[in-house]
Amino acid sequence: MYLDSFVQRASSTLIGYEEPLSYLKRRGVDEDDIKYYSIGYCKIVRIPKSNSCDYKLLFEATNEFRRLKEKILFPLRNVLGRVNGLVVRRIDKKQYTQYFLTESKKIGAFFGLYEALPHIQRTKKVFVHEGALDSISFAKVFPNTVSSLTSFLNEQQYELLRFFADKIILIYDRDEAGYLGVQKMMNAYGNRHIESIFLGDNDANQYYQTMGYRPFEKFLRSRIPSILQV
């Protein structure tokens, strides 16, 4: 897909920009994480031109790609590792924008799915967070972790995860949106293949920032039932 080379270039250049690098490090994201997830940043956006409908839609949705400039880029990948969407975040305030290509709308999109897939297939379990940064922190302990980008799994997302996993464990925020999302999914899909765990008053990334790795790992293993850890 035409976004693959753009994401690769944006990820390789992020290390050279102090502002996004410092922000990510404050959030507990190190250079290994940046490379592993191909997190990117660029001041000049160059995306190879394509005749596809997706290219035209993204070109228009991003105001000729201007809305991708000076933003942190979290790529969404399909199970083959091809980029089928982007989540972009401003550095100066908490503002995310999601851009989905046609494929991701049809089959469901996640951040971290490609990276987590071998671990999901091995354990037949997947932990699901709302945000990308939460999933990155949580995956340091449980690598079978993805971000659903919101506090709900639509039908395409649910079916995609169920194709690979017998158990979907929701680790959503302990707030109204998190509770409502869990309830809606239980009503829609039942509770046979879904579990829900609330870590506490903070999200995974906040706990990781406060605790550091070893206490964070110990904390998670105390909160997650042992049967879900294997």
Secondary structure, DSSP 8 states (H G I E B T S, - for coil): -THHHHHHHHHHHHTT-HHHHHHHHHTT--HHHHHHHT-EE-SS-------SHHHHHHHHHTTTTGGGTTSEEEEEE-TTS-EEEEEEE-SSS--EEEEE-HHHHHH---BSHHHHHHHHHHHSEEEEESSHHHHHHHHTT-SSEEE-SSS---HHHHHHHHHH-SEEEE---SSHHHHHHHHHHHHHH-SSSEEE----SS-HHHHHHHH-HHHHHHHHHHHS-GGG--
